[in-house]
Amino acid sequence: MTPENQPTEGTPEEVLLPYDDNRFESDPGVVLPDDPGLPVGWTASAPDPGSIMDVRRLTELLRAHEDAGRGWAGASQDDVLVEVSEHGLKMRENLVVRDRNNRIRAWASVHDRSVNRMLYVHIIERDLSEAAAERCSQVMFAWAEAQACEVGAARGLKTQQIDTGAFADDERQHKMLEDAGFNRVRTWWQMSRPVTADEASLVPDPEHWERKGVVFRQVRREGDGLPDIDDLRAVHDVLESSFTDHFNSSEETFQEFVHRLREDPGHRWDHWWIAEIVDGEGAPEAAGVLVGTVSESSTGPDGSYVSYLGVLESARGRGVATGLLRTIIADAAARDRDRVGLEVDADSSTGADQLYVGMGWKTKYVTESWHKDVPVG
């Protein structure tokens, strides 16, 4: 992870103090039976986040999972460290299955994402026999459901949702999820748009520009490069408000939000933008926000990615979303990047997909959300 992603001294309290309220059970032995049902000599335990070998092996498994599911791999060790590092474990727990030679053959991860939304990663080595893969899968799902009960009870819930994903063409993963009682609930288009050098002039200046009473600007940063806390709160507030009616939206505290976004290996404070309405007599009012990240590549130019784009309902129809998208495209071009990616809900009623297609985005691959509701208690 980049140094910027680590806690930094001297920042405002909400940014300085990392989120540290792990509601999970850290010891797999507490939530799994003495004999969980694995092949003879195989074990289930937490991975060692300090082990280079463990991190490398988990990266291999993740990349093979991506390659089998969508035809190419993009994950790096930084993506694994988001899940298993000491920093990541403040909101997560992990389970690995090792064979009798101590080789990791499967990996599960749970993430206390927000109220009633526990994210789950389920990865099993592609070369395992069907019988061994099924036994690993059953143990991992049992562990995940036990963790759902832990986090749900800690949050005072009667039911805890487990939210996991799959590539649309990954039939092996679909069968495992169906066998475990998960339901396919949503489809997502993973879209990408090429960027050319001349598009750096799409807006006057990606750091700050104005059009028809709307100012588009980067989140303010202090002398040490860290963000203005009021701007961060404005970003959080706009996203919470604009996503209220979106699919599977759940409340996320400000501290949870900042902690989670800083974990992304591509996180950069100068990729956060605010759109403010300034055509009235009052103070500027945040009406839209875009949180971007860097999509690093080991084989060519980096890209930019739209992690979040939110516009208040009261400001829709004023070109806020278009202006923010033009800003990140121009910023990417100025940084010599060759693409901007984003995700869009294939079933959304907002018409966002039409905006993206009209601005040059095309679907690169498709993913799915699968859910299971677990009674707590």
N, C-alpha and C positions, 0 to 999 in steps of 0.2 A: 504494500500500500504506500501511496505517496506520503511524504512528510506532512503535507497539508491536511491529510485526513486524520492525523493524530491530534489528540488534545493539545492545545497550545496555551501556555501561561500568559496572563495579562489580558485575556479577552473578557467580554461581558459574561456574567455568571451563567446565563443560559447556554452559551456556546462553550465556555470553558469546561463546565462539568459534564462529562460524558454520561449518557443515559445508562443507569446501572440499576435495573429493577428486574432481574431475571426471575420469572415466575415458573420456570420449568424445574424438573427433577434432574439433577446433573448425573446421578449414578444410575446407569441402565439396570443394574442389579436390583434396584428398588422397585422398578415398574415392570420388569420381565421375570418370568418364572425361572427357577434354577435350570430347568431344561426347556429352553424356548422352542425346541424342535428343529434345530439346525442339523446338517450332516455331522456324522461322528467326527470329533476333533476340531470342529469349527466353533468360533466364539463370537459373541457380540459385545462390543465395548465402545467407549468413546475414543476417537482418534487423538493422537498426540499433536497439538498445534505447534509444538516446538520441533517436531520431527520433519526434517527436509524430505525424508523418504515418504512419509505419510502424505505430505502436501503434494509431492510429485505424483504419487499414485492416484490420489483423488483427482488431480488435474487430468491424468490419463483417462480415468473413468468418465469424467465429465465431457471431455472432448470426444471420446468414442460414442457417448450417448448423443451428443449433438450431431455427429457425423451420420449416425444411423437414422436419426430422426428427421434431419432436414437436408442431408447431403454434404455438409461441410461443418468444420469445427472452428469456433472463434474464441473459446474460453482460454484464460491464462491462469497462472498461479495466483494472481491478484484476485481473480474472481473466487477462487477457492478460499483464500484468506479472509474474504468478507464473511464467509460462513464459519470458519474454524479458528480464526485468530483470537487472542485474548480479548481484543476490542470487540470482535463480532459476537463473542459468547455472552456479552452483556444482555443480548436480546435473543440468543439462540442456544440450541443444544444439538449435538450430532451423535450419530451411531454408525459404526462401521462393522461389517461382518468379515472376519478373517478366516482363511482356511487353515488346515493343520500345519501349513508351512509359514503361517503368519502373514500371508499375502492378503491384502484387502480386496474383496471380491464384490462388495456392495456398500452403498453409502446412503444414509438418510439424514436429513437436516430439518429442524423445525425453527420457525421464526415468529415471535410474538409481534406481529405486524401492527395491529391496532385492535380496538374493541371488537371482539367476536370474529377476528380474522387471523387465523394461524396459517402461515404459509408453510408448505411442505415440499421438500425435494426428495425424490425417490429414484435412485440410480443403481442399476444392477449390471454387472459385467455382461457384455453381449455374447461372450463365448461360453458362458455357463450352460450346462445341460438344462433342459426345461424343468426337470425335477428339482435340481439344486436352486435354480432361479426362483421357483415357486416357493420353496421353503424359506429362502432369504426374504422374499417379498412378504410372506405372512408374518415373519418376526418383525420386520420393519414397520408394517402397518399397525401391528399390535402395539409397538413402542410409540408410534405417532398418536394413536388414539389415547394411550395412557397419558402422554404429554398434553393432549388436548384437554383431558380432564383436569390436569394440574393447572394449566394456565386459565381454563375456564373457571375453576373454583376460586383461583386467586383474584380473578376479576369480578367474582360474584355473579356468574352467568349460570343459567339452567342448561343451555346448549352451546357448544363451541363448534364453530365451523372450521373445517380443515380445507384449505384452498391450495390446490396443486395444479400444475400445468403439464401439457404434453404437446408435442408437435402433431400437426393434423394428420400426417402420414405414418405416425409411429404406432402401428397396430399392436405390436408387442406390449407397449406401455398401456394402450387402451384396454387390453384384456386384463392386465394386472389391476388396473383401477376399477374396472367393472367387477372383477371377482372380489374386490375388497369393499364393494358397496358404494363406490363413488358414482356421481352422475355428471355427464357432460352438460355444462350450463352456459357456455359462451364461446364465441369464436373471435379471434383477434387477427387483424391484418398487420403484419410487420412490413412497413413500407420504407422505401429509400428513394432519394431524389439526387441526381447528379448535380454537382456544383462546378461552375466554370469561373475562371479568373476574373472575367469581366463583370461578374455579378457582385463584386465588391462595391460597385457603385449603385446597387439596388436602393440603398438608403444613404443619406448624406454622411452619417457617422454612426456605426453600430453602438457606440458608447452613449450617444445622446442625439436625438433628432425629434422633430415635431411635425405633425400633419393634422390640419383641421381640428385644432383644439385638443389633440392628444399628444402627450410627450412620451416617447419611448426611450428609456434609459437603463443603464446597468444599475444593479444594486450598489449603493454607495459603499465605499470601503474606506477604512481609516488609514492612518499613516503606515501601519504595519501590514496593510493589505487585507485585514480581516473586515468582515461586513458590518454595516451599521445595523444594530439590533432592531431598530424600528422598521427598517426596510425588510428584514427577515420576517418580522411579525406580520407585515403587510402581505408578503408573499404567502405565508401560511394561511392568513385570514381569507384572502381571495380564493385560494385553492379549496379550502374547507367549504366556502360558500358556493363556489361555482360547480363543485362536484357532488353537492348534496343529493341531487336526483339521479346521479349516474349509477350504473350497475355496480352493486356490491360495495358502495361507498360506506365507510365506517369512520367514526371519529378517531382522530389521531392528535395527541397533544403536541404543542409546539416543540417541547424537548424531544419527543419521539421523532417528530418530523425532521428536525435538524440533525439529530444523531444518525438517522437512517440515510439521509441523502449524503452526508459527509462520508459514509462508508463506501460509496460507489468509487471504484478505482478511477473513473473518469471525471470525478468531481472537481470543479474549478469555480471559485466565487465569481470570476469575471464572465461566467456563462449564465448568470441569473439576470433577467430583465423584468422591469416593471413598466406598465403602461398607465399613465395618469391622465385624467380628465382635467384640463386647465382652462376651459373656456367660460367658466363661471366667475363670480366675484369671490367665492370662498377659496380655501386652501386647496391645492392639488389633491385629487382623490384617486387612490389606486383602483383601477378598474379591470386590469388584466395582468397576468404574469406568465413568464416562460422560464422554466428551469432547464438548462441544457447541460450536457456533459460531453466529454471527449470520447470518441470511439477509436481507441488506439489500434494500429495495425502493424504487424511485424513484416509484412510483405509489400507495403506500399504506403501512400499518404494516409494520414489519420482522417477521421470523419467527425462530424458533430452529431449529437443525438438530442431530440426533444423528449426529455423525461416527463415534463408536465407543461401543459398549456391550459390556462384557465381564464375565462372572461366572465365577469359578473353579468347576470341577466339584464340589469339596468343599462349596461353599456353595449349590448349586442346590437349589431347593425351599424356601428361606427367605424368599422375597419380595424378594430383592435387586434383580433386574431391574425388577420392578414399582415398587419404592420409588424407584429411580433415575429411571425414566420419569415417575413422579408429581412428582418433584422438578423436572425440567426443564420440565414443563408448568406447575407453580405459579410457577416462576421467570419463564417467558415471560409468564404472565398478569400478574405483578407489574410487568413491564417494558412493559405495554400492547401486547404482540405478539399477533397473531391466529392463529398456526399454529405447529406443530412438525413438521418433516419428518424422514424417515429413509429408508434403503435396506435392503431385506431380500432375501436369496437365495431366489429362487422355488423352488429345488430342495433347500433345507436340510432336514435330518432332525431339527433341534432343536425344531421347532414354534414358532419365534420369531414366524412370521407370525400364528399363532393368538393369541398374546399381544397383538400390535399391533392386530389387528382387534378383539379383545375390549376394547381400551382406546380405540377410536374412530378408528384409522387406516384410511385407504382409499387404494387405488392411484391415483396421478395420471397416471403414464405408465410405460412399460416400457423398459429398456435391456438390452443384451446385451454379453457379453464374447466377444472373438474372439482366438484365440491362433495363433502360429506359432513353432515351434522351429527355431532357426538353428544349424547346426553351426559351431563356433568353430575357426578355424585357416586 
